[in-house]
Amino acid sequence: MTVFKCYMKITKKNIGMILMYFAIFAVISTVMFYVSSGDNGNSQFKSSKLAAGIVDNDKSGVSEKLAEYLSKLHDTDMLENDIDVLQEKMYYYKYDIIIQIPEGFSEKFLSGDARVSVTQKPGSYSYMYVESQINDFINRIIKYNIAGYTMEESFEKVQDVKESKVTLVDVNGNGGEMPGFAFLFQYFPYTSIAILGNVLGLIVYSFRKREVKNRIAASAVSLRRQSVEAFLAFIVIGVIIWAAFLALVFIMKGKELLNNANMFYYILNSFTVMALSLSIAFFTGILAKKPDMVNMIITPVSLFMSFLGGVFVPLNILNGTVRKAARFIPVYWYEDVNNKLSEYAEIPADVIKEIWGGIGIQVLYILMFIALTLAVSRYQVQEK
């Protein structure tokens, strides 16, 4: 097992690089996991309250009712009409928005011509949100008044603000939520390609050096045995990295993953992308003419595949053209499978076919990189 031991020895020398990339993965995936899955993943469906300052220049019953209405929707303070003070409060971001009710507001109210002045922080579009609420308040009062209600009765009905509740329809069994561990699986391809590409790529390059090849050729170890031991070393190193990733997932969300009916597909999909990373690493080691070239190839490749393939930028926010182009990247199919798994608590038969199709495409890419590696290796031998 001379060749195998040599592979493992070189890997041990690069343990610092392995730990660095794995630490990067652990930090990124953990942070993004808590950011993305916080509040059960439903925070985007909740209305938000703004810090609003209200300046009432009208001092009428109508303007007071409007201020009272807004206080139920936002965190409001009544302010004096002092331009210097207002500018200072906006400058120091004490308020998200300042609403000024002009004189004569009540006189124009029932005619529908009443308007307020809204000032917001630079780069913010909160004014659109607040203006729609104010317009809704005015329009509803007018409609109640036309229907025969007195102004006081109209105000009472509109002031009875009820918080809207959104119930996500549990179509696929996940209650509209993405399982927490799915976020961790989402970031695995970057780490897998970066670690295996840099470490194993350097090992392959080391064995391609003329003096090393000559020593191996002169040894009693047959070429077949060398290939078998090299293949075994690749698999062992890849499985160790893959197992370390799964260990992190189980530490953080093990109970949830074990109770998930799709656990087998998650694990199989991650194993496939690990094998893909091995094939990319081997191809990179064959291409590199200098040790530094391994990192020069792997770093941009891992980042490119991660950004365009859906690791760092979710596939659902990519536009149509970019997503079509991303289909030519193997990591895209890993993320596509991961997204499908996260959408269903129990996978329908037609979706299972799509999942196997995505895994199958990854396998085809693995075979493609192996074929390219063999072709380049043969060309390099003939060239020498």
N, C-alpha and C positions, 0 to 999 in steps of 0.2 A: 504493500500500500504506500509506496514511496511517493508517487505523484499525488495521491490523496492527502497525505500528510503535509506535503509541500503547499498545496492549496490552502489547507487549514492554517498552516503556519503564517502564510502571507496574509490571510484574512485576520488572524489574531493581531498582526502588526497594525492593521487598519481599524482596530476596534474603536479608536477615538472618533474616526469619521463616522462609523456606524452609529455610535451613541449620539453624536451631534445631530445627524439627520433624524434619528428616531426621537430625540428630544424636541426637535423642531416640529415633527409630526404630532407628538403628544400635546405640545402647547397649542398649536394651531387648531387641531381637531377638538381639543377640550374647550378652548375659548369659543370657537364657532358653534360647538354643540350647545353650550349654555346660552349663547346669544340667539341662535336660531330656534332652539326648542324651549326657550324660557316661556313661562306662563302657559305651558301646555300647547304652545304653538298657535294660540288663537288670539294673540294680542292685537293682530292687525284688524280684527273685527270689532274692536272696542273704540268708542268715540273718545276723543281726547279733550281735556280741559286746557284752556289757555290762561295765562296770567294777563288779565285785561284791566286797563285803566279807563274809567268812564268820566267824561267831562259833560255835565248837564248845563248847557247854556239856556235851555228853555224854561227850566224850573216849573214845569206844569205837571198835572196829574198823569198825562199820557207819557211824558218822558220818564217819570218816576216808575211807571208800570213797565216800560221798556227796560230800564235799568234793573228792576226786580226780576224780570224775565231772564235777562242775560246772566244775572248772578246765580241762577239755578243751573246754567249751562257751563259757566266758566268761573274761575277764581277772580273776582272783580274787586276793585277799589274805586271809590268816588274821589275825583281829583278836581282841583281848582284850575281855571283856565289861565295858567301861567306858562307861556311858551318856553321860557328858559328852563323851568322845572321839568316840563314835559320832555323837552329834548334831552335833558340830562338823564332822566329815567329810561328813555329809549336807548341812549348811548351806552349806558351801563347794563342794558338788558334786564332791567327790573321787570319790564312788561314785554310780553310778546306782541301786544297790540294795544293801541289807544283809540277809543271810540269817542268822538265829539258829537253831541246832539245839539244842533244849531237852534238859535232863537226862531220862533215861529213854527217849530216842528209840529206842535199840536194843531195849529190852524190848517196846515196842509195835509194832516194825517188822513182824514176820511176821503180826501180827493185822490189819494194815492200818489201825491207828489212829494211826500215827506222823504227826506234823505238825510243820512248821517255821514260824517267824515271819518274815515278809518285810516290810521297810520300804523304800519307794521315794520318789523325789523327788516333791514336790507337782505334781499335774497329769499325772503319768506313769502309764502302765498296764503297765509292764514286769513288775510282779509277776505278772500273769496268764501272761505268757510263761514266766517262771522257774518258777512253781508247776506249770505243766503239765509241764515237764521233770522236776521233782522227783517229781511223781506218777507220771510214766511210768517213772522209775528204780525207784521203790518197787514198782509193779505188776509190772514185768518180773522183778524179783528174786523176788517172791512166786510168780509163775507158774513160773519155773525151779525154785524150791524144791519146789513141789507136784509138778512133773514128775520129781522124784527127784534133782536136782542138789544138791550140797552148797552151803553159803552161799558158800564160796570160789570154787567153779566158777561159781556164778550171778553173782558179782561180776565175774569175768573176762569172761564173755560180754557183760554189760551195759557194762563199761568199754570194750569194743571199739567205740567210737563211730565211725561212718563218716559223713563229711560228705555230705549229700544234694546231688545235682547235678541241676539242672533244664535240660533241653534243650528249647528252644522248637521246636515243630513248624513247619517251613517250608511252611505251607499256601499262602501267596500269593507266595512268592518273595523276601520281604524278611527271612526268618529271624526273624520276629516283631518286627522293629525298624522304627522310623519313620526315613526318610532324614533326614540332618541338614539339608539345604536346605529340607525341608518346614516346619521350624520357622520359617525365615526368611520363607517365603511366608505363614505363618499370621498374622504381624504387619503385613503390608503394608496391609490396608484402613484401619487407624487412621491411618497416616501419609498415605496417599493422600487420604482425606477431609479430614483436618486441613489439609494443605498447600494442596490445590487449592481446598477450600472457603473458606479464609481469603483466599488471594491472589486467585483468580479471582472470588470473591464480591465483594470490594472493587472489582475492576475493573468488574464489571457495574454495581455501584451507582454508580461514578464516571460511567459513560456515561449513567446515568439522570438525572443532575442536569439541571435545567431549562436552565441556561446552556449546558451542554455539548451537550444535545440540539438547542437552537436553533442553535448554531454549525454542528453537523453538518448540520442540515436546510437551512441556508443555503449550504452548500458545494456544490461541483460533483460530489461523490461521491454516486452513486445509492444508494438504500436497499438495493437488491439487493447491490451491491458491498460496502457496509458490513457486511451480514450474512455474506457470504462471507468477508471478511477477519477478522471477529470469530470465525467458526467455525474458520477456519484457525489463528488465534492460540490458541484453546482447545486444539485438537488438538496443536499444536506444544508448548505448555507441558506438557500432560498426558503426551505421549510423552517429553519430557525427564525429568520426574519418574519415570516408569515405567522409562526406560532407566537412570537413576541407581540405582534399586532393583535392577534386574537386574545391573548392574555390581557392586554390593555382594555379591549372591548368588554371582556367578561368581568374585569375588575369594576368598570364603570357602569355597565348595563347588563351584567350576566343574567340576572333573573328575568329581565324583560326579554332578552334574546332566547333564553331556554324555553320560555312560554310562547314563543312566536312559531307559528306553523311553517314559516318560510325559512327557518334557520338553515336548513340544508342548502338551499339555493344561495343564501348570503355567503356561506362558507365556501361553497363551490365556486362562486363568482370571484371571491377574493383569491382563491387558490389559482384560478385561471389567470388573473392579472399578475400574480406573482410569477407564474410560468412565462407570461409575456415579457415581464421585466428581465427574466433570465436570458431570454432569446435576444432582447435588445442589448443586454450587457455583453453577450458573446459577440454579437455583430460589431459593437463598438470597439471591443478589444482587438478584433481583426482589422478594423479600419485604421485604428490609431497608429501613427508612426513614431510618436513620442509619448512619454507618460502623461505630460500635461494635456495632450489632445483628448484623453479620455474624459477629463472633467470639462474641457471645452466643448465636447460633443454632448455629454449627458446633461449638463446643467440647462442649456437652452432647450434641449429636446424634452426634458421632464417638465419644464415650465410651460413650454408651448402646448404640449399634450394636456397639461392640467388646466390651463386657462381655456383652451378651445374645446377640450373634451368634457367639461362639466364638473371638474374637481373644485376649482376656486369660483367659477361663475356657473350657477345652476343652469341646466339646459333649458328650463322653461322660460328664462328671460333672454335667451339668445334669439336674435331675429331670424327670419326664415332663411335668408341667404347664408348667414354664418352657420346656422344649424345644418344646412345641407352640406356645406364644406366640412363641417366637423364629423360627418358620417364616415369620412375617409380616415379618421384617426381611431386607432384601436381602443383607446381609453373611453371614447364616446360610448361604445357598446357596453363597456363595463358600467358606466354611469346610467345608461339607459335601462339596463337590467336592474340596477340598484334602485332606481326611481320606481320602476314597475313593482318591485318587491315591497317597497315602502307604501305603495298605494293600496295594497290589498292585505287584509288579515288572512284570507284564504283565497288562493289564486284560482280564477276560472280556467277552464281547459284551454280556451283560445289564447289566454295570456301566457299560460305555461309554454305553449308553442313559441311565442315571441321571446320568452326568456331563454329557452334552449337555443333559439335562433341567434340571440345576442351572444351567448356563450360560445356557440359554434363559430361565429364570425371572429371572435377573439382567438380561437384555436387556429383558424385559417391564417391570421396574422402571425401567430407563433411559427407555423409551418413556413410562411413566407420569409420571416427573418432567418430561420434555419437554412432555407434554400439559398438565400442571399449570402449567408456566412460561408456555406460550402462553396459557392461559386467564386467568391472573393478569395477564399483560401486556395482553391485550385489555381486561380489566376496568379496569385502571388508565388506559388510553388513553380509554376511554369515560367514566370518572369525571371526567377532566380536560376 
